Amino acid sequence: MDLKLRGKTALVTGGSVGLGRAICRVLAAEGAAVAVNYRSHAAEAEALSAELTASQGVRAVALGADVAEEGEVAAMFQAAAERLGPLDILVNNAAVCPTGPAKDFTAAQWN
């Protein structure tokens, strides 16, 4: 498929593992430079960035930030722009997944 992403820059929150990792691989395969965000999986994010650069020939960086912290998000966006250029694509993949019925979540869990 050709999503016309060559020359674009993407940031994927929670990009180091699971679905985020798969999204990063697809974006890179389509030619996008990729910022791989992680909170606690630094080694996986670094390895994925190296893999994308080696296998797809795109620029990729691992960026640590907790997306629940506004200051960390701002710093992550600045680092992504400095290292890869202006961002064109944002994939908000990072999430905390409490278990149980949504009707039982507290306001703190929603926040």
C-alpha positions as a Markdown table, in Angstrom:
| # | Residue | x | y | z |
|---|---|---|---|---|
| 1 | Met | 0.0 | 0.0 | 0.0 |
| 2 | Asp | 1.2 | 3.6 | -0.5 |
| 3 | Leu | 0.0 | 5.9 | 2.2 |
| 4 | Lys | 2.2 | 8.7 | 0.7 |
| 5 | Leu | 4.2 | 9.0 | 4.0 |
| 6 | Arg | 7.7 | 9.4 | 2.5 |
| 7 | Gly | 9.2 | 12.5 | 3.9 |
| 8 | Lys | 6.6 | 12.7 | 6.7 |
| 9 | Thr | 7.5 | 12.5 | 10.4 |
| 10 | Ala | 5.4 | 10.6 | 12.9 |
| 11 | Leu | 5.4 | 10.3 | 16.7 |
| 12 | Val | 3.8 | 7.2 | 18.2 |
| 13 | Thr | 3.0 | 7.3 | 22.0 |
| 14 | Gly | 3.5 | 3.9 | 23.6 |
| 15 | Gly | 5.4 | 2.9 | 20.5 |
| 16 | Ser | 7.9 | 0.5 | 22.0 |
| 17 | Val | 5.7 | -2.5 | 22.5 |
| 18 | Gly | 2.5 | -4.2 | 21.4 |
| 19 | Leu | 0.2 | -2.3 | 19.0 |
| 20 | Gly | 2.4 | 0.8 | 19.1 |
| 21 | Arg | 5.4 | -1.2 | 17.9 |
| 22 | Ala | 3.4 | -2.5 | 15.0 |
| 23 | Ile | 2.2 | 1.0 | 14.1 |
| 24 | Cys | 5.8 | 2.2 | 14.1 |
| 25 | Arg | 6.8 | -0.6 | 11.8 |
| 26 | Val | 4.0 | 0.2 | 9.3 |
| 27 | Leu | 4.8 | 3.9 | 9.3 |
| 28 | Ala | 8.5 | 3.2 | 8.7 |
| 29 | Ala | 7.7 | 0.8 | 5.9 |
| 30 | Glu | 5.6 | 3.6 | 4.3 |
| 31 | Gly | 8.7 | 5.8 | 4.5 |
| 32 | Ala | 7.9 | 8.0 | 7.5 |
| 33 | Ala | 10.6 | 9.0 | 10.0 |
| 34 | Val | 9.4 | 7.7 | 13.4 |
| 35 | Ala | 9.7 | 8.9 | 17.0 |
| 36 | Val | 9.1 | 5.9 | 19.2 |
| 37 | Asn | 7.7 | 7.1 | 22.6 |
| 38 | Tyr | 8.2 | 4.9 | 25.7 |
| 39 | Arg | 7.6 | 5.4 | 29.4 |
| 40 | Ser | 9.2 | 2.2 | 30.8 |
| 41 | His | 10.4 | 0.2 | 27.9 |
| 42 | Ala | 13.6 | 2.1 | 26.9 |
| 43 | Ala | 15.5 | -0.9 | 25.7 |
| 44 | Glu | 12.7 | -2.0 | 23.4 |
| 45 | Ala | 12.3 | 1.5 | 22.0 |
| 46 | Glu | 16.0 | 1.9 | 21.3 |
| 47 | Ala | 16.1 | -1.6 | 19.6 |
| 48 | Leu | 13.0 | -0.7 | 17.5 |
| 49 | Ser | 14.5 | 2.6 | 16.5 |
| 50 | Ala | 17.7 | 0.9 | 15.4 |
| 51 | Glu | 15.7 | -1.8 | 13.6 |
| 52 | Leu | 13.6 | 0.8 | 11.6 |
| 53 | Thr | 16.7 | 2.6 | 10.6 |
| 54 | Ala | 18.5 | -0.5 | 9.5 |
| 55 | Ser | 15.6 | -2.3 | 7.8 |
| 56 | Gln | 13.6 | 0.5 | 6.3 |
| 57 | Gly | 16.3 | 3.2 | 5.9 |
| 58 | Val | 14.2 | 5.8 | 7.8 |
| 59 | Arg | 15.3 | 8.1 | 10.6 |
| 60 | Ala | 13.9 | 6.8 | 13.9 |
| 61 | Val | 14.5 | 7.9 | 17.5 |
| 62 | Ala | 13.4 | 6.6 | 20.9 |
| 63 | Leu | 12.0 | 9.3 | 23.2 |
| 64 | Gly | 11.1 | 8.7 | 26.8 |
| 65 | Ala | 8.2 | 10.5 | 28.3 |
| 66 | Asp | 5.2 | 9.9 | 30.5 |
| 67 | Val | 2.3 | 11.1 | 28.4 |
| 68 | Ala | 0.3 | 11.8 | 31.7 |
| 69 | Glu | 2.8 | 14.6 | 32.5 |
| 70 | Glu | 2.3 | 17.8 | 30.5 |
| 71 | Gly | 6.0 | 18.9 | 30.9 |
| 72 | Glu | 7.3 | 15.6 | 29.7 |
| 73 | Val | 5.0 | 15.7 | 26.6 |
| 74 | Ala | 6.2 | 19.2 | 25.7 |
| 75 | Ala | 9.8 | 18.1 | 26.1 |
| 76 | Met | 9.2 | 15.0 | 24.0 |
| 77 | Phe | 7.6 | 17.1 | 21.1 |
| 78 | Gln | 10.5 | 19.5 | 21.2 |
| 79 | Ala | 13.1 | 16.6 | 21.1 |
| 80 | Ala | 11.2 | 15.0 | 18.2 |
| 81 | Ala | 11.2 | 18.2 | 16.2 |
| 82 | Glu | 14.9 | 18.8 | 16.9 |
| 83 | Arg | 15.9 | 15.3 | 16.0 |
| 84 | Leu | 13.5 | 14.5 | 13.1 |
| 85 | Gly | 12.0 | 17.8 | 12.0 |
| 86 | Pro | 8.4 | 19.1 | 12.3 |
| 87 | Leu | 5.8 | 16.4 | 13.1 |
| 88 | Asp | 3.2 | 15.6 | 10.6 |
| 89 | Ile | 1.5 | 12.6 | 12.3 |
| 90 | Leu | 0.6 | 11.9 | 15.9 |
| 91 | Val | -0.6 | 8.4 | 16.9 |
| 92 | Asn | -2.0 | 8.6 | 20.5 |
| 93 | Asn | -1.5 | 4.9 | 21.3 |
| 94 | Ala | -0.3 | 5.0 | 24.9 |
| 95 | Ala | -2.9 | 4.1 | 27.4 |
| 96 | Val | -3.5 | 2.8 | 30.9 |
| 97 | Cys | -6.0 | 0.1 | 30.9 |
| 98 | Pro | -7.7 | -0.4 | 34.3 |
| 99 | Thr | -9.7 | -3.6 | 34.4 |
| 100 | Gly | -13.4 | -3.8 | 35.2 |
| 101 | Pro | -16.6 | -2.3 | 33.8 |
| 102 | Ala | -16.3 | 1.3 | 32.7 |
| 103 | Lys | -19.2 | 2.2 | 34.9 |
| 104 | Asp | -17.1 | 1.4 | 37.9 |
| 105 | Phe | -14.2 | 3.6 | 37.1 |
| 106 | Thr | -13.5 | 6.5 | 39.5 |
| 107 | Ala | -13.0 | 10.0 | 38.4 |
| 108 | Ala | -9.3 | 9.6 | 39.2 |
| 109 | Gln | -9.1 | 6.6 | 36.9 |
| 110 | Trp | -10.7 | 8.5 | 34.0 |
| 111 | Asn | -8.3 | 11.4 | 34.5 |
